């Protein structure tokens, strides 16, 4: 696997050039082991190199020139979900995710790994995700496979084992996709509160509340949310306006680059971060995301564009939608929510902490406060609510066995709690958990936070 001409050289770092993992970051690890029980792969495999401490030791060996990448070493780094639970547990403040992503970027550039799945993944990351038009086209094609003749062909091919395993899993996870016209964010205008309005401007859309805005925010729509979960974006904007925010949606924004950074495509992640810093320049109080993974990537722009003062300011303004709604405050909901089919029973909501919301963005309490404030809701944390579900971007496609080991633990906890609804505010978590729940025949519904909040504030024409 090691590329020619890059053997280990004692005393000479295997890493080279800009973007190498920080020596200070690697040396910060004090080998205490507190990260190990927090780590999903260590809990599953019980091997030191599949723990954060072990991977830091491997990365430090590359830095110090004691070792070069082997098949085994690269496998240990590939197995990491980059969930960042170790960062929460670490008393020494090791910037593990930054070290891992920098190491993966070096390996991706200098080690040959040309499997068909990897080549396809690189093509999607390079040619599809950075382009909003191509993402919508991909969603259109996926939608064709969900209904009509193509759906029958896809199901038959899947039953006969004619589809690659990753394709079969991918189709099983894909949510029902709305027609392109119904994805448009302008459709929110019909459901804004009384007195609110939509203004179309050259640089995008602006949704204005009735009266003086409590805050001015800019909304990052996320390429996956915009195409596969358009209704969640619609509810996000509607609730922000209901809370009194003016919401700007820049037309020039792009993909957050999270999947690129996780996969080692650091150069493209940097370019995407730079593009978003430009797109969101302005006087907005906050840049709002409703996707845990995207929000974490946007907050990381200051690190990726190290030394860029504008990027640091941008990262400092990024907030999850739950934080902004919690700060601004929603009106008191009048109608209590209840269990489906039983108005006498409260709605039991099980809360799942997406890794990149709890561990990367440190957002835990705001979503819970919002849910507790809803009449008729009984909120309960899932067992080990901040343990990774195994989705981790495309991890569940390329490491299916390890991903399913994490998913099984999550679904076991859901079955023990038996909630009516499971809240997971990240598209990857929703897709992965819904697929697993359907396979088990679980009764719980899976929803984003804003979907549950939106149900407490029914929308009609102009809020009627």
Residue, then its C-alpha position, 0 to 999 in steps of 0.5 A: x500500500x505504501x507509495x514508492x519513495x516514501x519509506x520511514x526514515x529514522x528521525x525524519x518525519x514521514x509527513x511533509x508540507x503544509x497541513x501536517x498534524x501538529x507536533x504539539x497536538x500529538x505530544x499533548x496526549x498523556x496516555x491516561x487512557x480516559x479516551x478509550x472507553x469513550x471510543x466506539x471502535x475500542x469498545x467494539x474491538x478492544x485493541x489498543x491501535x483502534x483507540x484514540x490513544x493508540x492512533x495518536x501513538x501511530x500518528x506520532x510514529x509517522x511524525x517522528x519518522x519511526x514508521x511508515x504507513x502499512x496496510x495495518x496502520x492505515x486500516x486502524x486510522x480508517x476505522x475511526x469514526x471521527x466522532x470526537x467523543x475522545x475529545x470530550x473525555x480527554x483531560x489534556x485537550x488533545x485536538x484529536x479530530x484535527x490530528x486525524x484529518x491532517x494525517x488522513x490528508x497526508x496519507x490520501x495524497x501519498x499512498x495508493x488506494x484505488x479500490x472501485x468504492x474509493x474511486x467512486x467516493x472521490x468522484x462524488x466528493x470532487x464532482x457532485x457535492x461541491x455543486x448544488x445543481x449536481x446535488x439536486x440532479x443526484x436527488x432527482x435520480x434517486x427520487x426516480x428509483x423510489x417510485x415507478x418502474x425504476x423502483x421496481x427494477x432497483x428492488x428486484x436487483x437488490x433482492x437478487x444481490x445484483x447491487x453492490x453492498x454499499x449501493x443496497x445500503x445507500x438506497x435503503x437509507x435514502x429518505x423519500x425525496x420531494x420533487x425539485x419544485x417542492x424543495x425550493x426554500x421560497x415555498x416557506x413564504x406561504x407559511x410565514x407568521x402573519x406580517x412576515x414576508x420574503x424578499x428576493x435579492x440578488x445575493x439570495x433570499x431574506x425572510x423578514x419577521x413582523x416588526x423589528x428583528x430580535x436578531x439577524x441570522x444567515x442560514x447555511x442550507x447544507x447540500x444534503x439537507x437542501x436536497x434530501x430533507x428540504x422540509x426540515x430546512x423549511x421548518x428551520x426558516x419558519x421557526x426562526x422567523x416565528x422566533x423573531x429572526x431575520x433570516x438571510x440565505x446567501x445564494x453563493x453558499x456551498x457545501x460545508x466540506x465536512x465529508x471532504x475533511x473526514x476523507x482526507x481531501x483537505x485541499x477541497x475542504x479548505x476551498x469550500x471553507x474559503x467560499x463559505x467565509x466569503x458567502x457569509x460575510x456581512x453583519x449577521x449576528x449568527x450563521x445558523x446550521x441545522x445539521x450537526x456535521x455541517x455546523x461542526x465543519x463551519x465552526x472549524x473554518x478558522x482552523x482550516x484557514x489558519x491565520x485568516x482573521x475573517x475565517x476566525x470571525x466567521x467560525x465564531x458566529x456559527x450556531x446550531x439552530x437549537x441555540x438560536x431558537x433557545x436564545x430568542x425564544x419561541x411563543x408559548x405553544x397552545x396545543x399539547x403534543x400527544x402520542x399518535x392515536x391517543x390524545x390522553x397520553x403524552x408524547x414520549x421523546x427520546x433524545x439522541x446526541x449527534x456526535x458533532x453536536x454534543x462533542x464537536x460543538x458542545x451543544x447539549x442543553x439547548x435542544x433539551x430545553x426547547x423540547x421540555x418547554x413543549x406542552x404534552x412532551x415527556x423528554x427522556x435521554x436515550x441510554x448512552x445518548x451521546x454514543x455514536x450511532x455509527x453513521x459518521x458521514x459515509x462510514x456506514x457505507x465503507x465500514x458497514x460491520x463496525x457501523x452496524x455494531x454501533x447502530x445495534x447498541x443504539x437501537x437496543x437502547x431505543x427499544x429499552x426506552x420505547x419512545x414515540x419519537x426519537x430526535x436526532x438533528x443530523x441527516x446521517x444519524x436519521x438515515x442510518x438509524x431509520x434503516x436499522x429501525x425499519x429492519x427491526x420493525x421498531x414503532x418509534x418515529x425518527x425526526x429532527x428537532x425542528x420537526x417536533x418543534x414545528x408540530x407544536x406550531x402548526x403552519x397554515x397560510x401566513x400562520x393561520 
